[in-house]
Amino acid sequence: MEDTRGLLEKIRHHDKVCIALNEHCAIALPEDVMQVLLKPHRLSFYYFQYIEQGASSFKADLKEYTVNDGQLAFGLPNQIITKYPYDKDMRQYSLSFDENTLTLLPGSYPFLVNPFNVNTISFDVPARQRVKNLFSGLFQLLHAPGKQKKAEVILAHLHTLLTEFNTAYFEQYHSPELIPNTRLSKYIAFKLAVDTNLSEQHDVQSIAEKLALNSSTLYGIVKEFAGVSPKEWIINRIMTEAQRKLQYSSISVKELAYDLGFTDPGYFSRLFKKTTGKSVSRYVAELRDLSQN
């Protein structure tokens, strides 16, 4: 698995804002950057690919997706992305920016926590035109000859673009009218609490207390948005990370268990099999078989 730390610095398109935007592959990427992106890589930044016309397939962690006309693919920091070959002549935009750039923006964008665990967004026809115009306008601002546009102008356009993404995300996956903002924010906070310290053995009661909730309320919130209990969500999240590590690195079961906060590798192995339906050894063997085909 390739490491993308420092990669965005090599391709950024603004001195003050760490952002890169390509329109229809008009700007050639450096060869060393391409070598990283053509292999499975763990993102260290936010990545978006909007397909104006055409199709593109990719894998985010362990799920495969295909996006077509008027759809957006996105990847978040720490996700493992595998991009499949696509027609470089198709009409598409590729946008990347880092965490620091996000902190400079005036709004909040809950979709970036990805509460519904998806990596694509679809737009209706009017929104497609707006998104296309926003991408095109931002590209022109970043690549206009002469003096660079001020950072606040770039950030204002990026804010509007992310607002479009955020609105479409929640319209597509859950009607905003049905989401009490406080419940969604608590679910997002729950996900962050687990993800921020993934190697800890999380106690649902402790997380609920940190979120100023009781256990039954937290259970209802996580069940509403994820369809499983908080305990099940935590286990599934840890097992997803385990599969990531097994797929993209060579690591023993004992090392993997300790990395994920387990003191008993045997218990970890039993939990892995219960969750995935496969033993760790079988999972690794099947990965090896796939790589040889």
Secondary structure, DSSP 4 states (H G I P E B T S, - for coil): -EE-TTHHHHH-S-SSS-EEEEETT-SPPPHHHHHHHTS-EE-SSEEEEEEEES-EEEEETTEEEEE-TTEEEEE-TT-EEEEPP--TTSEEEEEEE-HHHHHHSSS--GGGG-TT---EEE--HHHHHHHHHHHHHHHHHHH-SSSPPPHHHHHHHHHHHHHHHHHHHHHHHS-GGG--HHHHHHHHHHHHHHHHTTTS---HHHHHHHTT--HHHHHHHHHHHHSS-HHHHHHHHHHHHHHHHHHHS---HHHHHHHTT-S-HHHHHHHHHHHHSS-HHHHHHHHHHHHH-
